[in-house]
Structures are given as structure tokens and as C-alpha cells.
């Protein structure tokens, strides 16, 4: 009888080990696994070498810096999962802020009118990008590069024509400023931690995007059009609508970031935003998004943005030359890409 019991116990042990391996494989297979591990390493590193990094004020600054990159990075990550790029996202942030401020100022309108027009512009640019990509078949890299250049030129030229300089007018005394600031740029003191509302919005947008990706039919469509567009179309996925919607989502969160910029500083420089589109893409790639589409997560993009915020401020708090930042950013991008590749290969080999 004891032999029978022993014989029956062996498969149970094997099943437990198999279950543990399966759980670990599922954890490592998550796109954000590598970026989460990297975030812990970077936090511990700067915590050890930079004493100012340990304070609540430093944490508040890091979170705010992360949120300004993380909000648009969430939308960029969704777009990359869908198999496309948007190089116009950085200047679209500035364009929406300039339109909202200058339109309201020049026509003496309530600021909320300018905010609404800025939103329409951002959504229109996103829709145009998506339509051109789907209609012409031209790679989104080229379409949005053209949009980037046009918006950059318009930002500078129109601002100079209207204001006579390269910045929008100060809007702090205009109607609607107080309520809009509460929505887009409020700040709270929580027991010594000065928390910006953009951090709350960043976490909320990340949560919504994660829910859409993992719990809705639209999320399945996004993965499908990024992984195999032709196959997705063959099984009835509305590829054109999904991709145009993703470009418009980038426009929406670019607009939101622009409003945060405007109501945080009350004026906007027309040359701002150039180069930020690469930071959004870098945050998404560090977070596990593949350049080929069909793989990634919103949580990973948010973690990538947090890594960006920690590195930006950590170098300052450590007293290092800020010129080293771009080197570390490039090194992180390369290491994250290699780590994501290694994790995927190990996961596929374990299946």
C-alpha cells in the first residue's frame, strides 16, 4: 500500500514544479518584466549614490518628470503595438498648447474655448496621419515625419506673425484659467510630498489603456493589426478604423500633455517639443514594445517613462555632468532591447 501511495505522490510533485515553472514563464513573458526589473535596479543605484535622491521632494520631481513623458508614451505604446509610429507627437503637444493660448488671447475668449479648439486640432492631425497611412500605404514613419516638419514650421511661423516673438502670451489672468489649471496642472501637498495632478492622470491613462488591451475586443484588435494586418483583416478586424483610432489617441494624449504644459507655465515656447517624440518611443521600447508591432504593454511604457524620470533627476542629484544623460538614455535603450529579446527567446524555448 505504501508503494501505491508513493507512486501516486510523484506525479503531484511533478505537477507542482510544472505549475511553478509555468507561472514563472508567464511572468517573464510579460512585456514589462524587463523594464520593471530595470526600474528597481536604477532606483537602488541612485538611492545609494545620490543622497538627495532619497527625499520626498526628489520623488515628487521624478514623478512629475515621468508623467510628462509617460502620458503621451502610453498612446505611443498602443500605436506601436498596432504596428505604427508617430514622429509628430512631440510637436503636436506644442501645437495644441499654442492654439489654445493664442486663439483665446487674440479673440478674448474664455480659455476653455481655446482648449476645445486645441483638442480638435490634435485629433484632426491624428486622424489625418492615420488616414494617409491607410489610404496610401506609405510607412507611418514617413507620413508622420512630414507632419512633424510641417507642425514645427507652423508653430514657429504663426507664433511670430501673431505675437511678434517665439512664445505665446501669458494667460494667467484670462477667464477660465483657474478652473483649467485645476484640471490640467493642479498641485497638492500630501504630508510633505508635492504631488502634481499630471501624475494622477498618468496612472489613470495607464490603467485605462491596460484594461483596453487585456480586457476588451478592441485590445485584441490592436494586437492583431500589429502582429499580422492581412490576417486580421481576413477575419473581420476593422483594420483602418483601429489604426486611425490609435493615431487619434496619440493626438488626444499629446493635447492633454500640451494643456499641462500651458497651465503649468502659463506660456509656451514655439520651439518646444522637438525631440520629445523619440523619448516617447524610447519609453515604450524600454517598456517592452517591439518595433515590429504586435507586442507590448501600457504598464511597460509607464515604467519606461519612470526610468526616464529617475535617470534625468538621478544624474542631477548625483552631481554628475548632465551632458551624460543622452549617453545613459541610449545605453538603457540598447540594454532594454537586448533584455526584451533574451526574455522572449527564453520564453519561446520553454514552451
C-alpha atoms as one frame of an Amber mdcrd trajectory, in Angstrom:
protein
   0.000   0.000   0.000   2.866   2.378   0.807   4.283   1.754  -2.623   0.981
   2.728  -4.167   0.901   5.936  -2.151   4.475   6.759  -3.113   3.790   6.074
  -6.749   0.849   8.408  -6.645   2.839  11.169  -4.921   5.445  11.539  -7.664
   3.136  12.978 -10.319   1.773  15.515  -7.794   5.281  16.816  -7.116   5.949
  16.998 -10.843   2.701  18.890 -11.341   3.660  21.414  -8.638   7.063  22.006
 -10.223   5.487  22.321 -13.633   2.983  24.828 -12.272   5.771  26.890 -10.694
   7.727  26.862 -13.951   4.586  27.794 -15.858   3.867  30.740 -13.523   7.457
  31.969 -13.836   7.338  31.604 -17.618   4.107  33.621 -17.750   5.664  36.332
 -15.571   8.800  36.548 -17.715   6.672  36.564 -20.856   5.005  39.816 -19.819
   6.367  42.706 -21.950   7.006  44.880 -18.904   9.012  42.263 -16.964  12.411
  43.515 -18.086  11.578  47.190 -17.569  10.252  46.576 -14.055  13.483  44.809
 -13.120  15.470  47.641 -14.688  13.483  50.255 -12.784  14.285  48.559  -9.484
  17.993  48.415 -10.326  18.137  52.081 -11.364  16.208  53.216  -8.286  18.503
  51.284  -5.933  21.570  52.606  -7.743  20.653  56.296  -7.471  19.309  55.785
  -3.957  22.789  54.563  -2.994  24.968  57.116  -4.840  22.841  60.283  -4.554
  21.608  61.208  -1.043  19.238  63.968  -2.322  17.520  61.286  -4.417  16.099
  59.760  -1.223  13.883  62.690  -0.193  10.169  63.225  -0.822  10.879  66.370
  -2.841  13.057  64.326  -5.177  10.332  61.699  -5.554   7.791  64.397  -6.427
  10.112  65.841  -9.070  10.821  62.385 -10.527   7.128  61.523 -10.722   6.297
  64.810 -12.442   9.119  64.430 -14.977   7.979  60.859 -15.601   4.340  61.861
 -16.100   5.098  64.460 -18.785   6.749  61.710 -20.820   4.528  58.886 -19.608
   1.154  60.319 -20.646   1.914  60.524 -24.391   4.102  57.398 -24.144   1.003
  55.360 -23.230  -0.653  56.302 -26.521   2.581  55.834 -28.463   2.892  52.340
 -26.963  -0.635  51.436 -28.114   0.211  52.706 -31.585   3.460  50.718 -31.667
   1.613  47.574 -30.578  -0.668  48.305 -33.532   2.383  48.298 -35.794   2.814
  52.043 -36.449   4.920  55.072 -35.380   4.098  58.733 -34.826   7.013  61.147
 -35.056   4.733  64.183 -34.817   3.644  63.560 -31.209   6.264  65.847 -29.664
   5.444  68.950 -31.699   1.701  68.158 -31.550   1.964  68.793 -27.794   3.271
  72.297 -28.506   0.839  72.936 -31.379  -2.220  72.234 -29.236  -0.924  74.455
 -26.428  -0.131  77.316 -28.821  -3.554  77.119 -30.476  -5.373  77.065 -27.129
  -3.467  80.051 -25.745  -3.170  82.313 -28.801  -6.720  81.785 -30.066  -8.203
  82.608 -26.672  -5.874  85.569 -26.142  -6.262  87.163 -29.575 -10.056  86.804
 -29.669 -10.514  87.488 -25.906 -12.355  84.212 -25.453 -12.719  82.022 -22.400
  -9.725  79.698 -22.262 -11.958  76.640 -22.445 -12.881  77.630 -26.000  -9.206
  77.576 -26.973  -8.754  74.284 -25.141 -11.581  72.720 -27.165 -10.162  74.022
 -30.460  -6.721  72.689 -29.486  -8.292  69.273 -28.894  -9.976  69.330 -32.301
  -6.660  70.216 -33.925  -4.808  67.376 -32.167  -7.493  64.835 -33.058  -7.547
  66.134 -36.641  -3.792  65.738 -37.027  -4.023  62.198 -35.655  -6.892  61.332
 -37.986  -5.012  62.790 -40.967  -1.904  60.772 -40.135  -3.915  57.582 -39.834
  -5.919  58.216 -42.985  -2.819  58.919 -45.080  -1.042  55.817 -43.783  -4.002
  53.562 -44.531  -5.002  55.220 -47.789  -1.571  55.479 -49.412   0.328  52.590
 -47.842   3.241  54.939 -47.147   5.052  53.889 -43.926   3.869  55.821 -40.887
   7.476  56.800 -40.199   7.494  58.929 -43.372   3.955  60.287 -43.078   4.418
  61.450 -39.503   7.909  62.768 -40.222   6.303  65.055 -42.811   3.642  66.077
 -40.280   6.353  66.739 -37.710   8.204  69.085 -40.053   5.045  70.938 -41.071
   3.860  71.417 -37.492   7.310  72.525 -36.393   7.359  75.186 -39.116   3.785
  76.309 -38.424   4.419  76.568 -34.687   7.303  78.966 -35.198   5.990  80.942
 -38.180   2.440  81.548 -36.940   3.587  82.402 -33.412   5.975  85.026 -34.801
   3.302  86.504 -37.063   0.690  86.755 -34.297   2.782  87.675 -31.253   5.944
  89.150 -32.782   8.143  86.719 -30.854   8.612  82.971 -30.380   6.398  82.494
 -27.318   2.677  82.608 -26.663   1.295  85.387 -24.404   0.855  84.904 -20.666
  -2.677  83.641 -19.969  -2.677  83.651 -16.165  -5.236  86.488 -15.885  -7.697
  85.216 -18.504 -11.194  83.837 -17.955 -11.211  80.114 -17.335  -7.591  79.916
 -16.230  -8.367  78.898 -12.644 -10.686  76.020 -13.499  -8.480  74.774 -16.330
  -5.419  74.836 -14.104  -7.241  72.663 -11.557  -7.913  70.068 -14.254  -4.562
  70.065 -16.037  -1.936  71.410 -13.629  -3.165  71.296 -10.031  -0.708  70.575
  -7.235  -1.393  69.069  -3.807   0.686  68.904  -0.654   0.371  65.399   0.806
   2.368  65.222   4.019   5.463  66.816   2.563   5.017  65.263  -0.891   4.071
  67.859  -3.504   2.009  65.795  -5.948   1.105  67.140  -9.398  -2.221  66.131
 -10.888  -0.438  65.039 -14.062   0.899  62.064 -12.072  -2.668  61.009 -11.227
  -3.742  61.420 -14.842  -0.693  59.413 -15.973  -1.622  56.479 -13.730  -5.276
  56.704 -14.789  -4.471  56.690 -18.508  -2.105  53.755 -17.984  -4.809  51.808
 -16.142  -7.423  52.502 -18.829  -5.029  51.547 -21.642  -4.115  48.322 -19.814
  -7.782  47.452 -19.354  -8.477  48.103 -23.052  -5.543  45.939 -24.153  -6.231
  42.995 -21.865  -9.988  43.003 -21.318 -11.686  44.297 -24.442 -12.248  43.290
 -28.051 -10.532  46.489 -29.168  -7.401  45.367 -27.340  -7.436  42.088 -29.254
  -7.806  44.055 -32.474  -4.807  46.255 -31.614  -2.566  43.231 -31.093  -3.963
  41.606 -34.229  -3.363  44.549 -36.597   0.154  44.957 -35.248   1.090  41.319
 -35.451  -0.471  40.330 -38.775  -2.501  43.032 -40.506  -3.528  40.945 -43.507
  -4.685  38.041 -41.322  -6.559  40.430 -39.037  -8.412  41.929 -41.993  -9.222
  38.440 -43.276 -11.024  37.532 -40.041 -13.064  40.734 -39.965 -10.984  43.104
 -37.843 -11.684  46.739 -38.920  -8.007  47.488 -39.548  -8.469  51.007 -40.910
 -10.684  52.156 -38.046  -8.391  50.647 -35.437  -5.265  52.293 -36.806  -6.857
  55.701 -37.359  -8.246  55.461 -33.818  -4.758  54.742 -32.467  -3.319  57.791
 -34.237  -6.151  59.893 -32.803  -5.396  58.504 -29.342  -1.828  59.783 -29.723
  -3.291  63.151 -30.704  -5.586  63.176 -27.669  -2.822  62.492 -25.147  -0.492
  64.921 -26.942  -3.210  67.554 -26.471  -3.570  66.649 -22.806   0.186  66.965
 -22.285   0.106  70.311 -24.079  -2.573  71.587 -21.720  -0.475  70.504 -18.751
   2.477  72.383 -20.225   0.419  75.510 -20.872  -1.285  75.716 -17.484   1.850
  74.810 -15.558   3.915  77.657 -17.056   1.158  79.998 -18.469   3.129  80.477
 -21.705   4.637  78.178 -24.336   7.777  78.472 -26.453   7.020  77.653 -30.098
  10.170  75.537 -30.435   9.341  73.215 -27.532   8.571  69.548 -28.068  11.116
  68.887 -30.814  12.829  65.592 -29.996  10.295  64.513 -27.376   8.716  62.097
 -29.834  11.845  59.971 -29.535  11.555  59.997 -25.741   8.006  58.636 -26.018
   9.172  55.881 -28.359  12.176  55.110 -26.148   9.906  54.812 -23.086   7.680
  52.380 -24.998  10.617  50.305 -26.243  12.241  50.188 -22.793   8.838  49.051
 -21.547   8.819  46.063 -23.901   7.143  47.253 -27.110   8.605  45.722 -30.256
   9.415  47.917 -33.244   7.722  45.308 -35.425   4.373  45.624 -33.623   2.025
  43.093 -32.051   3.739  43.043 -28.643   3.973  45.416 -25.682   2.036  46.912
 -22.798   0.896  50.243 -21.385   2.373  49.356 -17.986   5.719  48.794 -19.658
   5.575  52.225 -21.319   4.741  53.826 -17.970   7.681  52.003 -16.385   9.925
  53.175 -19.213   8.830  56.757 -18.538   9.561  56.286 -14.828  13.045  55.044
 -15.704  13.468  58.186 -17.813  12.382  60.379 -14.882  14.689  58.610 -12.429
  17.669  58.868 -14.766  17.036  62.526 -15.615  16.825  63.610 -11.997  19.221
  60.998 -10.605  22.115  62.374 -12.664  21.396  65.864 -11.311  21.087  64.701
  -7.697  24.308  62.724  -8.031  26.093  65.906  -9.115  27.181  64.460 -12.460
  27.527  66.407 -15.685  24.066  66.485 -17.313  25.727  66.002 -20.700  25.992
  62.301 -19.797  22.215  61.926 -19.814  21.878  61.142 -23.525  24.609  58.518
 -23.224  22.760  56.774 -20.390  19.476  57.068 -22.287  20.997  55.368 -25.327
  22.609  52.691 -23.164  19.276  51.989 -21.445  17.528  51.699 -24.808  20.103
  49.211 -26.084  20.114  47.149 -22.884  16.316  47.118 -22.704  16.062  45.930
 -26.304  18.589  43.160 -25.685  16.863  42.137 -22.450  13.446  42.019 -24.120
  14.908  39.878 -26.908  16.511  37.498 -24.402  13.300  37.163 -22.373  11.256
  36.409 -25.463  13.694  33.761 -26.680  13.807  32.087 -23.262  10.019  32.110
 -23.067   9.600  30.648 -26.545  12.212  27.963 -25.779  10.358  26.982 -22.594
   7.087  26.388 -24.422
